[in-house]
Amino acid sequence: MPLPSAEHHHIVFLQGSVLEIPKFELPAPFTYSQTVYDWTSSAEVPDRIRDASIIILSAARVDAAALSRDVSPHLKLIVMVASGFDCIDLEACSKRGIVVCNCPNSNIEAVSEHAIGMYFAARRRLLDMHMSTRAGKWKERGLLMFDYLDKDGIPPLTCQDEVAGIIGNGGVGKRIATLARNLGMKVLVSGRKASATSDPTRVPFETVIKQSTVLFIAVPLMNSTRNFISTPEFENMSSHAIVVNVSRGGTVDEEALVHALRERKISGAATDVFNGEPAGPDTSPLLSEDAKDLNIIATPHLAWLSQRTSVNYGSKLKLAVEAWAAGQPVNVVS
């Protein structure tokens, strides 16, 4: 395998098992070779990118140490096959002139539909109903409806009675809003937290928190959005509220969410993302033994999974590499 040079790139795929590997058509005189790893943990990143000029990934943490010249001396381009890029140290990339691109808007349909599915699962307590029915409790007790009333003995809301708050007005947030309206929900699109809302199509953040009966979170993870849904927000929510998070782990304070559910401040929660991933009972309070009786629907960061997403990722990955090699990079985040 030739090392990278002025006219030759070595491409390393760190999570090749979840991608369709495209055939790149680089402009002359560039050539390339490639190494494909099925999956790479964060600990394995430094060894695997040592001879790479281009790395392609979907999940592993690429920190400042891995981005040092001693560890990755040839590195020039990172392509994140995802919308989010918080696992990459952008400051370290900027200092070295390493270009970072992502593949935005590839998973809008899948993630927004997953969010709506999680809403129904949490609102209607579908998993609990399924497990109870499978366990024979319906036949044993004759009637299970009282298990699925709220703390005041009130049945669940239907879509026509829901107020859907949308936190994050990007591609996913906009499509969730469309789906929610089509289901009959009243939709409130939130303005930014702790700022005046001048856009007439937006509603102040605090108003959205207070009035929503289902809150959809679809924002990137940044310093300004870390734990931005926490105790103060839960204290001000409707007792009917369902919180659905399809953004990034870390945007919702997991400890505060468990407390709000346990104290019945809100009705339920559904999340596809966790503060530490991959998550398990020993790493997330949402999955702990103490939380197993709470109305929490959890999925393993797979809201993006669909045929359409895979096709979109493949085409945008191919474009990102070829456009960069041609000196016209696209979807640059650093």
N, C-alpha and C positions, 0 to 999 in steps of 0.2 A: 504494500500500500504506500503510494507516494505521499510525502508530507505536503502540506499546503505551501503554495508558492504564489507569486504574483499572478500566475495564470491558471492555477489549479486549486480547487476548493475540496476540502474533505468535510462531508456532511455527516453529523452524528445524530441519529434519531434516538432519543432517550426513552420514549414510550411508544415504540413502533407497533406494539400489538393492538393499540386502540386506533390506529390510523390506517388509511389506505395510502401506501407509499407511492407518490406520483413519480413519473419520469420527467425530470427537469430538462428544459431546453435552454441552456445558457448561451448567451451571445458569444460569438468568436471574439477572442481566442480562448475563452475559458473552458475548462474541463472540470469534471468532478468525480470523486469516488465517495463511497458512503459506507457507514457501519450502522446497523440497525439492532438496537437492543429492545427486547420485548417490553421490559419494564425496568425502571431505574429508581432506586430510592435516593433521597437527598444525600445520604452518606456515600453513595457510589458515584455521585456526579463528578467530583474532582478527577478521579482516575479516568473516567470515560470521555472527558472533554479535552484531555491534554493535547491531542493531535487534531482537534477540530478547528476549522475556520468558521463553520456554520453549525449551530446546534438547534434542534427542533424538539420541542417538548410540550406537554400538556399539563404537568402537575408538579414536578420535582422542584424543590427550593434551590435556586442558584444564588448563593450569597456572595458577599464581597471577597471572601477567601477564595472561593472557586473562580472568581473573576479576576484574580490577581495575575500579573504577567508570568509569575513563576509557575502557576498552575495551568493556565490556558493561554499560552503565549501567542497562538495563531488566531485566536477568536476575533471575528469581525461582525458576525450577525447572529442574533437569536430570534427565532420565530416561535411565538407562543400560539399553539393551536388551541385557542380559547379566546374568549373576550377579555377575561381578567388577566392581569399580569403582576399581581401583588407578590407572587413568589419569586420575582426577579429583583435584585438590588439595582434599581435604575440609576441611582447616583454613581455606583461603581462603574456601570456601563458608560455613563456619560463622561466620566473622567478619562476613560480609555478610548472613547470614540466608537464603542461597540453599538451598532444599530440594533434596536429592539422593535419588532413588529408583532402585531397580534392579528387575529382573524375575527373581527367584530361582526355582529349581527348574523352569525352563522346558525345560531341555535334558538332564535327568537320563537319560532313556532313550538318547538319541543318544550322549552322552558316555561313558556306562558301556559301551555296546555297542562303541563305537570303541576303548575301552581294551582290551576283551577281544580284539578283532580285532588290535590292535597286539601284544598278548601272543603270539598265535598266529604272527603274521608274524615276530616276533623269535625266538621259541623254535624254530620249525620252519624258519627261514631261508628263508621262502617266496619273497621277492623274489630272493635269490641263486639259488635253484633255478630260478625262472622264467627269469632272464636266462641262466643256463648252458644250460638246455634250449633256449631260443630261439637261442642262439649255436651250437648243434650240438655242444656238448661231450659230451653223453651218447652220441651216435652215434660221436663221435671216440674217446672213451676207454672206452666200454662200461659203466663203473661209476663213479658219482660219490659214493657214500655216504661215502667217507673224507674228502671235503671238508666234511662236516657233522657230524663228531664233535668233541667238545671237546678241550681240550689234553691230556687223559689218554686220549684215544681212546674216550670214552664217548658213546653216542648220547644224543639229547635226552630230557628227561623227558616223561612224559604227565601229564595233569591229575591223575590219581589219586596221583601222586607229588609234586605241587607243594604247597608251603606258601605261600599268598598272604598277604602283609602289606598291610594297608590303612592308609595314612597319610592321615587326614582322614575323619571319620565323619559328614559331611553327607549330603545326598541322593544325590550321585553315589557317594560312598564306600560308602554302605549298599547301593546297587543293585549295584555291582561285587562286593561281598561276597556278595550273594545269587546272582549269576550264577556266581561262582567256586565257591561251595558246590554249586550245581546241576551243575557240570562235574566235581565230585568232588574239588576241592581242599580241603585243610585251611586254614581262614581264621583269621588273627590280626589283630584290630583293635587298632591301636596307641594307647597313651596318649600324652599330650603329652611332647615332648622335654624332658629335664632337669627332670622333675617326678615326684613319687610318684604311682602309679596306685591310686586308691581304688575305682574302678569295677570290679567283678568281671568285667565283660564285656570289659574292656580288658587288653592285655598291655603291659608296660613297653616303651618305645620301643627301648631297646638290645637287648632280647630279640627283638623283631620284626626288627630289622636283621640280627641274627646268624642267625636261624632261617629267614627267608623265602627261597624260591627264585624268587619273583616279587614285586616290590614295586610296588604301585599308589599313586601320589601324586595326591591330590585335595584340596588345601588352598588357601585364598586366599593371595595374596601380601601379607604384612605384614612389619614389621621382624623379628618373631620367626620368620618362615618363609623369609626371604631366605637363599639358599645353605645351607639347613639339612640338605640331603643333599650332603655334600662328602667330602673325603679321609678323615676319621676313619670315616665310615659305610662308604665303599667298602672300606676296609681290613678292616672287620669282617664284610663280607657273604660269603655262600657263593660259591664259584667258579661255581656253577650259576646265580647270580642274574640275573634280567632286571629292569630298572628301567623302569617305564611311567609317564610323566608326562603327565597330562591336566589339570593344575591351572593354573599360571601360570608363564611364563618367569621365571627368577630364583630359583625355589625349589630348583632343582638347580644346583650349581656345574658349568658346562659344561666348563671346563678340567679339573677333577678327574674328571669322567665320562669324557672322552676318554682321560685318563691311565690310569684304571682298566681301560678296555677294551683299550688298547694293551698294558698289562702283564698282561692276562688275569686280573685280579683278579675280574672278573665276566664273565658270558657274553654279555650283550647289553643293548641299550637301545632304547626307543621313546618318541618325544616328539611331542606336537602343539603344543608351546609353546616359545618361545625367549626368551632374555634381552632381545634387541632384535628387534622385529618391525616390518615384514616382514623375515624373516631370509634370508640368502644366504651363499655361500661366503666373502664378505669380511667378514661380521659375526658369524658363529657358528663356533666351533671344531668343532661337531657336523657342519657342512656343508662344512668345508674340504677341500681336496685331500688333505691328510694323513690325513683320517679316512675316506676313501672305501672303504678295505678293511676297516673295522671293522663289527661287526654292529649297525648303527644304523638303525632305521626312523624316518623323519621325515615328518610331514604338516603342512600349512600353517595350523594353528590353525582347523581346520574340523571338529573332533570334534562340534560342536554341530549340524552341518548335517543337517536332516531335516524332513519335512513337519510332524511333530508339534511340533517346536521352533518352526517358523514360526508355527503356529497359536497356540501358547502365548505367544510373544512379542507377537503382535498383540493378544491379549485382555488381557494384563497391562499393556502399554503404554497401551491405551485406559483401563483402570481407573486406572492411576497418574495420568494427566492429569486425568481427570474427578473422581476422589476429591480430588485436591489443590485443584482449582477449587472444590469443594464444602466446602472447609475440613476435610476428613478424609483427609489423605494416608496412603497405604499403602506398605509396603516401603521405609520411610525409612532411609537409611544415614547421613545427615548433616542 
